[in-house]
């Protein structure tokens, strides 16, 4: 099979216009002569558009390696442990997993609920809000940044810098580099300070105490783990929340089915995760000659595994462009697959369910204006920029 069998495109997941609706492109490629696409952008890369193709890229680390980076283009630093292959990756995950188990997420539900109620209190008397900038984005910052030791007065600043970094690295490279340096200085300072502070049982403490290959981690290595944690927590989960709220605002019948208990929350949550797919793509590097989605690949080729393409493959999910909240979507690729499956997936589900349940309980009639046209951010993380909602004003739970 020759490379001519591969479908040529100008696809670029950092292109704002393309990422308003990438799914139509995936559908077109799947129905063509070869579902494996090739783009001449970003130095050139291949991308499968079938569910099976994407799952294989995520699962077969011997053929599709993460060791040269998972972003396209490269991040300025290696992000740990996502930019590693087994056995190094397995060692890191074994250490970090205990902070992100289902039990840990469930034990944190009271705190997560308090964050949701606090944020809703800030706008519930007004009868209107921007659900993205007043709820879903600060929700993640208020939930995760305290775990990393970031004081209250710095949380908005850190959240804003990280959000900018995720969505602007192809727009303003100098600004991107500057913010990388500022975040690096801030997070390494947290690790340094904690070495002489009273001991806590948290992720930062783990990073300064754990030994790898007979040595302690440096503050820079700790920063590389913390930065990845923040990228995943502050943007991707927020994107799933806002996309789910948008669907419910436009589909009141689904609100009623959830509120009545007709559709169990765990079932609906998986469909929301499939349908929104906040992380759109992760890169791998081919290590040996192989074939993927009917196209040939050679060592050194870059492959972009498109989570969104997998989640909209009609061969796996009938009527994939519809959000069917009672669908069995447990096999979605939103969290990836294989050894690199998202370590924060249990927390993400708890936060998504808490956010949606609380909104339906406290502002059940929230809606989006008929003339609202969604605009999405590009990059590996695709997110609504804003979501204006209106509703019948309600009461605060706490004093102002």
N, C-alpha and C positions, 0 to 999 in steps of 0.2 A: 504494500500500500504506500502511495506517495503522499507528500505533504499537500499536494493539490486537492486531496480529498477533504481537507480541513476548510471550514467556512471562514473567509477573511472578513474582518470587521474593523471599525475604529472605536470599539468599546473601551471606555475608560470610566471606572467606578468613581473617579474624582470629578467627572464632568457634571455640573449641576443640571444641565438640560437632560442628559441621558438618565440621570438618577431620579428624575421626577416620575418616570415610569419605566424601569428596567425590564419589567416582566413581559412587555410586548416583544422586546428584542429576544428574550429567552424563548418565547413561544415560536417566533419566526425561525430561530436556529434549530429548534427541535424538529420542526416540520420540514426542514430542508434536507440536503443530500447527506449532511453529516452533523450530528448534534454537538461535535467538538468545535468550538470557535477559536480563532486566533486573532489577536489584536496587535496592530503595529505601534500602539501607544506604550508609554512607560518602559521603553526598551524592548518591548515584545513579550507576549505571554499567551498561553493557551488557557481555555476555560471550558470545562464540561457543563452541559446544561441539563443532563438527566439526573434523577435522584440517585440511581445506582453509581453513576460516574462520580458524583460529588462525594458520596459515602465512601467509595473506594479510596479517593484521594485522602480523606481524613483518616481512614483506618489502616492503610498500607504505608507505614512510616519507612519501611525499607526501600520502597520505590519513590515515595514522595516525602522528602525530608524537610523538617523545619529548621535544621541547624544553620541555614544561611539566612534565616529571618522569615517572619510570617506576614510582614507588611510589604506593600508594593506602592511606591518605592520604599526603600529601607527606612526604618526608624533610625534616629541618631545613635541609640544605644540598643544593645540586646535586651529584650524583655524576658525576664525569667519567671516561670520555666517554659513559657510557650515557645521560645526560640531554641528549644533543645529536643533531641530525639532520645528514646530509651537507649541505654539504661539510665543516663543522667536525668532525663525528664522524669522517669519513674521514681528516682530517689527524691527529687524535689517534691513531687506530688505526695509521696508518702508522708513527708514532714508537714506539708501545708494542709492536707485533707482534713485534719481534725478540726480546723477552724471553720470549715465550710460544709460540715455534714448536715443531713436532714435534722438530726437532733439539735445541733447548734442553732440552725435557722428557726426551728420550732420554739426553742427556749427564748429566742429573742422577739417573739411575736408581740409581747406587751410593749416593749420599747418601740417597735415598728408602728404599732397602732397609735401610740402617743404622738409620734411624728406626724402621721396622717391627720389626726384630729387637730393638732396644733396648726398645721398649714391650712386646713379647711376653715378653721376658726378665723383666720386672717382675712378671708373674703366672703364668708357665708352670709354676713349681714348686708353685703353690697348687692347681691343678686347677679353678679357678673364676675368673670375672671378670665385670665389667660391660663388655661390648664397646664400648659407646658412650663411657662416661666414662673408661675405661682404655686404649682403643685408638683409635677413629676420631676423636674430637674432639682429643685431644692429638697424634695423628698429623699433623693438618693444621697445628696450631700450631707443632710442632717442625719441620715442613718449610718453611712459608712465612714465619714471623716472622723467622728469621735472615736471609732475603733482604732484608728491610726494615730490618735493622740493630737489631732489638729484642734487647737482651741477655737471656741465659738467665733471670736473676732476675725479669724483667718479663713473660715469655711467658705464664705461667698467668694473671696479672692481666689482660693485654690480651685473651687469649682468652675469659676469663669475662665481661668487660665487653661484648665484641662479641656473644657468644652471647645475653646478656641483652637487648641492644638489638634484636636481630633478632626476638625472640619476645615482647617485652613492651611494645611501644610503644602498644598499645591498652589495656594493663592499668594501667600506672603512668606517666602522661605526664610528671610532674615528675621521676621517676627516669630516664626516657628522656632528657629534656633534660639532666639532670645528667651522665649518662654520655657523651652526645654532646660536651659541653664538655670532659670529662676526656680523651676520646680525641683530640679536636681539638688540645688543648694538647700532648699527648704526641707526636702524629705531626708537628705543625708544628715542635716542638722537634727532632725527628730531622732534618727538612729543614734547619733553621737550623744545627745542629751540623755537618752534612755539608758545608756551604759552605766551611768552613775546615779540614776533615779531609783526610787523604790520599785521593787519587782511587781509586774502585773502579768496575768495569764492572758496574753493577747498575741496578735500576729507580730507586732514589732518586737516583743520580748523573745519570741521564737527566733526571729531573724538575727538577733544579737547574741543568742546563746547557742544556737545549733551549730554543729560542726559538720563540714563536708570534706571528705578526704583528709581527715585529721587536722583541719584548721577551722578557725572561726571565719564567718563571713565578714567581708569588709562592709563599710557603710555604703559604698557604691553598689555592691551587690544587693544589699537590703533595699536601696532605692529602686533598683531594677525590678524587684518583686513588687514593691509598693506601687510603683507607677503603673504596672500592668493591672494590679488590683483596682486602682482608681479608674483607669480607662474602662474596664469592664463594668464597674459598679455605677459610675456616675453618668454614663451615656447610654449604654445598651439597654439596661433595664428601664431607664426613663423613656426610651423610645418605644418599648413594648407597652408601657403604661399609657402614653399619650395616644398611640395608635389604637389601642383597645377602647379608650374613652371616646375617641372619634367614631369608632364603629357603633358603640352603644348610643351615642348621641343621635346618630342617624337611623338607628334601628330600635325604637322603643319596645317593639315586641320581644326582642332579645333581653332587654332590661326586665320585662315582666317574667320571662321564663326563668331567669336567674333568681329574681327576688322571690318567686313562688316556690323555688326548689325543683321545678320541673327538669331543669338541666343542672347537674351537680357542678359545683365550682371547679373541682379538679379537671373535669372534662373540658369545660369552657376555657380554662387557663391554657391548656395545651393547644387548643385551636387558635386562641389569640396569639400565642407565641409563634405558631406556624405562619399565621396570616401576616403578622407585622414584620417578622424576621429583621430585628434591629441590626444584627451584624450581617452584612451583605457578602463579605468575601474575606478569605484568608489565603495567603500564598504558600506554596510548597515548591521545592526544587527537585527535579527528576534526577535520580541517581543511576538508572540503568535503562536500556532500551525497553520500551513497553508500548502498549496500545490503550487508548482511553476513549470511550464514546465513539469508537470506530475510526479514530485518528491516531497516527504514529507519533511517538515522543522519543526524544533522545536525551542522554545525560546532559545536565546543565540547563535544560528548558525550564522556564518558570511556568507554573500552573496556578491559576487562581480558582480555588474551590468556592463556588457561588452558593452559599446557603439559601439565598432567595430563589435561585433557579431550582434547586432540589425541592424546596417547599411548594413550588408551583408546578411541579411535574404532574400532568393529568394521569400518567400511568401509575402513579403512587397515590395521588389525592384527586379523586374525581371532582370536577368543577372547582379547580384549585383557586380561582380568582374570587370565589365567594367565601365569606367567613361564616361557616356553618357551625354554630357553637356546640352542637351535640355530636359533632364528628369525632371519631376516634383518631386523633392526630398525634398519638404518643411517639410515633416514629419520626417526627419532624427533625430537621437538621439545624434548627435555630441554635442549639448549643454545640453543634459539631457532632463528632462521633469518634470512637476509638479512644486511645490513651489520652488524647488532648481534649476530650469532652469538657465543656466549660466547668471549672471548679466551683463557680458561684451559682450554679443552676438552682440549687435548693433555696438559697437566699432570694434569688430572682423570683421564683414562684411565690414565696411567702410575701414579698413586697408587692408583687403585681396583684395577688388576690386581696391583700389588705387594702390597697389603694382603691380597687374597683368596688369591693364590698362597702367600704366606708362612704364612697361617693354615692352609691345607690341608696344607702341608708339615710344619709344626711341631706343630699340634694337630688332626690330621685328624678326630678323633671328636667335635669340639665339638658340643654340642646345647643346645637351649633347653628349660626345664621345660615339661611338658605343660600346666600351668595358667597359663602366662604369657599375658597379654593385652596386646598392644602399645598404647601410648599415644603419640600424636603431638602435636608442637608445632604451633600454627597460624601463620599469616602467609604472606608470599610464599615462605618456605622451610618445608617440611613435613618434620619429622625425628622419628625415634624418640627418646623421652626416655631410655630405658634398654634394655639388651638383656643379661639375665643368661645366661651360658653356663657349662656344666660340661664337663670333658674329663679324659682321663687325664693326670696331671702329667708334664711333660717336663723336659728339662735346659736351663739357660741356655747361651747361646753366649758370654757374656762374664762376667767376674768381677763380683760384686755391688759 
